[in-house]
């Protein structure tokens, strides 16, 4: 079975994803089998069912960037 994991920082500046099949660590298996999200020192890690499933972090980062660009600056 393939386990895909994504991790992202609170501000979504850093998003990573990877997939494992053989020699999957017990920590990853616990995360995936328990359908949990792990947050540690500002980094959220979750298991997902698709290849390179970092879409959540990318979507949130895109929304953050687009809302920052819409801010009106007054002097």
C-alpha positions in Angstrom: 0.0 0.0 0.0 1.2 3.5 -0.7 1.2 6.2 2.0 1.4 9.8 1.0 2.1 12.5 3.6 2.1 16.2 3.4 3.6 18.7 5.8 3.1 22.5 5.9 4.0 25.4 8.1 1.4 27.6 9.8 1.9 30.4 7.2 2.0 27.9 4.4 5.4 29.2 3.2 6.8 25.7 3.4 4.8 22.7 1.9 6.3 19.3 1.4 4.8 16.0 0.3 6.1 12.5 -0.2 4.9 9.0 -0.7 6.2 5.7 0.7 5.5 2.1 0.1 8.2 -0.3 1.5 9.7 0.3 4.9 7.1 2.9 5.9 7.9 4.1 9.4 5.6 3.2 12.3 5.0 7.0 12.9 3.7 7.4 9.4 1.6 4.2 9.6 0.0 5.4 12.9 -0.7 8.8 11.3 -2.3 7.2 8.2 -4.1 4.3 9.8 -5.6 6.5 12.5 -6.7 9.2 10.0 -5.1 11.8 12.2 -3.4 15.2 11.8 -0.2 15.8 13.7 0.9 19.3 14.7 4.4 19.8 16.1 6.3 23.1 16.5 4.1 24.9 14.0 4.2 22.2 11.3 1.1 20.2 10.4 1.5 16.7 9.0 -1.4 14.7 7.5 -1.8 11.5 5.5 -3.7 11.5 2.3 -4.7 9.0 -0.4 -3.3 10.6 -3.5 0.2 11.0 -5.0 2.0 14.1 -3.8 -1.2 15.4 -2.1 0.1 18.8 -1.0 -2.9 20.5 -2.6 -4.3 21.8 0.7 -1.2 23.8 1.6 -0.9 25.1 -1.9 -4.5 26.2 -2.1 -4.3 28.0 1.3 -1.0 29.6 0.3 -2.6 30.8 -3.0 -5.6 32.3 -1.1 -3.2 34.0 1.3 -1.2 35.5 -1.5 -4.2 36.7 -3.4 -5.8 38.3 -0.3 -2.5 40.0 0.5 -2.4 41.5 -3.0 -5.9 43.0 -2.5 -5.0 45.0 0.6 -5.3 48.7 0.1 -2.4 50.8 1.3 -3.3 54.3 2.5 -0.8 57.0 3.2 
